[in-house]
Amino acid sequence: MIPAPKLAVIGKPVAARAALPVVTSNYESCKVTSDRLTDLQEWVRGQRAP
């Protein structure tokens, strides 16, 4: 197994308390998009069904 490269630090460090709302919002947006794509995929598959 090849070890993962170390992360590069860009900009100033941010406190977890300040980052949490942004991370939570990003996760929520990704979840909504994932759900929409899942629904779209099911709809497309339904269109192909006889």
C-alpha beads as a LAMMPS data file, in Angstrom:
LAMMPS data file: protein, C-alpha beads

50 atoms
49 bonds

1 atom types
1 bond types

-500.0 500.0 xlo xhi
-500.0 500.0 ylo yhi
-500.0 500.0 zlo zhi

Masses

1 110.0

Atoms # bond

1 1 1 0.000 0.000 0.000
2 1 1 1.306 3.423 -0.947
3 1 1 1.059 5.988 1.863
4 1 1 -1.062 9.060 1.168
5 1 1 0.851 12.297 0.634
6 1 1 0.781 14.843 3.429
7 1 1 -1.767 17.626 3.107
8 1 1 -0.487 21.057 2.159
9 1 1 -1.387 23.915 4.459
10 1 1 -2.867 26.845 2.544
11 1 1 -3.756 30.039 4.320
12 1 1 -4.156 30.575 8.021
13 1 1 -5.329 27.834 10.392
14 1 1 -9.033 27.945 11.243
15 1 1 -10.546 26.895 14.553
16 1 1 -12.805 23.846 14.408
17 1 1 -15.638 25.921 15.872
18 1 1 -15.417 28.316 12.913
19 1 1 -15.053 25.550 10.320
20 1 1 -17.919 23.375 11.563
21 1 1 -20.791 25.445 10.095
22 1 1 -19.073 25.551 6.697
23 1 1 -18.310 21.830 6.696
24 1 1 -21.868 21.035 7.807
25 1 1 -23.347 23.238 5.092
26 1 1 -21.122 21.664 2.432
27 1 1 -22.077 18.178 3.585
28 1 1 -25.763 19.091 3.502
29 1 1 -25.429 20.443 -0.050
30 1 1 -23.650 17.276 -1.171
31 1 1 -26.327 15.095 0.445
32 1 1 -29.125 17.003 -1.289
33 1 1 -27.344 16.702 -4.640
34 1 1 -26.736 12.997 -4.067
35 1 1 -30.410 12.424 -3.286
36 1 1 -31.472 14.325 -6.400
37 1 1 -29.103 12.314 -8.582
38 1 1 -30.344 9.060 -7.070
39 1 1 -33.922 10.086 -7.850
40 1 1 -32.926 11.047 -11.394
41 1 1 -31.173 7.725 -11.897
42 1 1 -34.271 5.846 -10.732
43 1 1 -36.463 7.935 -13.059
44 1 1 -34.162 7.254 -16.046
45 1 1 -34.170 3.532 -15.326
46 1 1 -37.958 3.648 -15.103
47 1 1 -38.143 5.278 -18.532
48 1 1 -36.212 2.357 -20.058
49 1 1 -38.382 -0.307 -18.434
50 1 1 -40.886 -2.001 -20.762

Bonds

1 1 1 2
2 1 2 3
3 1 3 4
4 1 4 5
5 1 5 6
6 1 6 7
7 1 7 8
8 1 8 9
9 1 9 10
10 1 10 11
11 1 11 12
12 1 12 13
13 1 13 14
14 1 14 15
15 1 15 16
16 1 16 17
17 1 17 18
18 1 18 19
19 1 19 20
20 1 20 21
21 1 21 22
22 1 22 23
23 1 23 24
24 1 24 25
25 1 25 26
26 1 26 27
27 1 27 28
28 1 28 29
29 1 29 30
30 1 30 31
31 1 31 32
32 1 32 33
33 1 33 34
34 1 34 35
35 1 35 36
36 1 36 37
37 1 37 38
38 1 38 39
39 1 39 40
40 1 40 41
41 1 41 42
42 1 42 43
43 1 43 44
44 1 44 45
45 1 45 46
46 1 46 47
47 1 47 48
48 1 48 49
49 1 49 50
